[in-house]
Amino acid sequence: MENPNKPSHDALLSLANNLRWDLGVNLHDAVIESIYEDASRIARNAVHKEGDPATYTLERRIDQLVTSRWLGFPMMFLMLALVFWLTVAGANVPSGLLANVLVDALHPLLKNAAGSVGMPWWLSGVLIDGAYLSMAWVISVMLPPMAIFFPLFTLLEDLGYLPRVAFNMDSLFRKAGAHGKQALTLSMGFGCNAAGVIAARVIDSPRERLIAIITNNFSLCNGRWPTQILIATIFIGALLLPTLAGVVSAGAVVGIAVLGIGFSLAVSWALSQTVLKGEASAFSLELPPYRPPRIWQTLYTSLVDRTLFVLWRAVVFAVPAGVVIWLVANLHMGELSLAEHFIYWANPLALVFGLNGVILLAYIIAIPANEIVIPTVLMLTVVSAGMTGEGAGAGVMFELESIEDTAQILQAGGWTLLTGINLMLFSLLHNPCSTTIYTIYKETKSLKWTAVATFLPIVLGLAVCFFVTQFWYLFQGG
Amino acid sequence: MNASHNCENCPVHHRENLIRLGIAMDRVDYVVALAGNPNTGKSTVFNNLTGLRQHTGNWPGKTVVRAEGGFSYREKRYKVVDLPGTYSLLSTSTDEEVARDFILFGRPDVTVIVVDATRLERNLNLTLQILEITDRAVLCLNLMDEARRHRMEVDTRTLSRELGIPVIPAAARQKEGMDELIAAIEEVASGTFVCKPHRTTNRSAKINHAIQVLSEKLAQQFPGLPNLNWVALRLLEGDQSIINAVQSGELGQLETGILQP
């Protein structure tokens, strides 16, 4: 804009400049001091306190405990384990009920209805075996755990525990050259990585914000822990007594989550030492007072705003993925289906990493939503191992009634404890889901950093799986 | 709080006057900004006013973008803008800039400053900085329930006299004081209550002199600018975004209100 007053504006600014020189460097401090002085005087006049209230000291005691050097972290992990355990234990029954209704009862009904109106087999395959079933699976696998996890998490948040977590982890993140507030975005990531990436806006320095965004994927998100829990139950929980299985598998999941925090710190450190060099910036974190959470409102908002929102997103992505799964299992090239072609081709490569072709294909198909990894893995295992009598045919995603059945299928498909461990590791360390990738692009506006955030975890994941596998073989003697 | 029963007859409590508009905000009569320190319950106040359910949480820095909503009261329509919570307006972080630019350039008709009654002194630092910029504000003394729990008493009359703006005690989580807050917003917006905002004067003579020299010059170039002393002080401190506003002439538009959203 051409400004007619430009010269006089410049004169004004140079006057300001001259005056600034006269005032010296302490102006900013003097200004702040005068404000603080006034604020202090006004507050003194207006506030009357009766003695030293007992509640303050109680809060301080609790704070000393939860942010203590020795007890802070164990309490944090214990709290995390408790939340996971409640989620695992509580979600089983409603998940089974939903699966009964949506998969066992409604699915055959829809198939029959489609058959009776003369729908061609491929159309009912794509729509009902593909799109409908994947949606049904996502709902029955995701809804119950989310409906338990999100309110629990929101209650902790409402209570004021989250800032304490950030306080505990602040020094770790600072040592890693990242911002202390990254502890907050990391915690958000346990719910949903896309939400965690958006939450990184609380970090002012662009360098540190980028670090927080790139490393958010190392927070085990809600879509991934059904996978973790199932695999942990089959392969790790089964190692011990059945009574301990629940606790041990919850422990294994916490272990993976903690490993994720470790990777978050390590990658933050590596980034801040190399491409994103710089000083960690200071910030003040207020430990807010503990406030009694409003249970009903928390339930309502976490169910409506978070659970249903995330579920809807998952459904939107799962439906097209279901179509793709059905198609790759049913389109044939020569003798074999597309899925089998890929699986046989990828198997030798995948075995180096202790994984298999099925897992790789499942992860490619499940890019839109991590939640459908397990159903896809099972379906593809049955297809490729040529098993009969299980599942409902090619391209039909299914999940089995009991964990033993699932274990049998996986073991028949050549899975070992090593495959299980590697799947858990790879589930932690692989590319973010497509929603998160898109969110990262929207937040960073940079293709380069989006690509880094997408591929860095895959490379890490493959490297980690590779080393675990090679060490495993080394100690097992081949 | 036995007296509260008598309040039901007061016009303030005619709840039918309040219509929550959610995000339907066409034909707005007044713009209300919500400012305050982090974690003082701004979002809760926002939700109470607009009927929206902006996510609230007990940790600082939860609101990172400004949220907007609306309500209608006594046939006037209000747009409410929830600004990010900040401890001051003097540094250059993104959230502070968003908050400050909106109060300065967005020229809200009323700025509601939500403060934590249990941490009044710290919260007043921001309050005083806001009062340097705008002269139409209401102080929402939130978290009074916690203050009572901590056996603290806040003399709202003294506070109101010192700050020169209405002070409304509230407990937004319990929806306490919201009717009075809306009534105060209306009074300030309509000009029934004329604010005499507190302006800091206890600076050294040297600084005050420099401010005076510069604001006289500013008054010549931007007649009608409402916060001359504050702009002068920002220029003296070398605040880049204010310098830019002078250079582009954007500052001049403030007096005519062209930038009114």
Interface residues (C-beta under 8 A of the other chain):
Chain A: M1 N3 N5 K6 S8 H9 D10 L12 L13 L15 A16 L19 R20 D22 L23 L27 H28 A30 V31 I32 S34 I35 Y36 E37 D38 A39 S40 I42 A43 R44 N45 A46 V47 H48 K49 E50 G51 P53 T55 Y56 T154 E157 D158 L159 G160 L162 P163 A166 K181 L184 I198 A199 R201 V202 D204 S284 L285 E286 P288 P289 R291 R294 T301 V304 D305
Chain B: P38 N39 R53 H55 T56 G57 N58 W59 P60 G61 K62 V64 V65 Y87 S88 L90 S93 T94 D95 T118 L120 E121 R122 L124 N125 T127 L128 Q129 E146 R149 H150 R151 M152 E153 V154 D155 T156 T158 L159 E162 L163 R173 H198 T200 N202 R203 S204 K206 I207 A210 V213 L214 K217 L218 Q221 A232 L233 L235 L236 E237 G238 I243 V246 Q247 S248 G249 G252
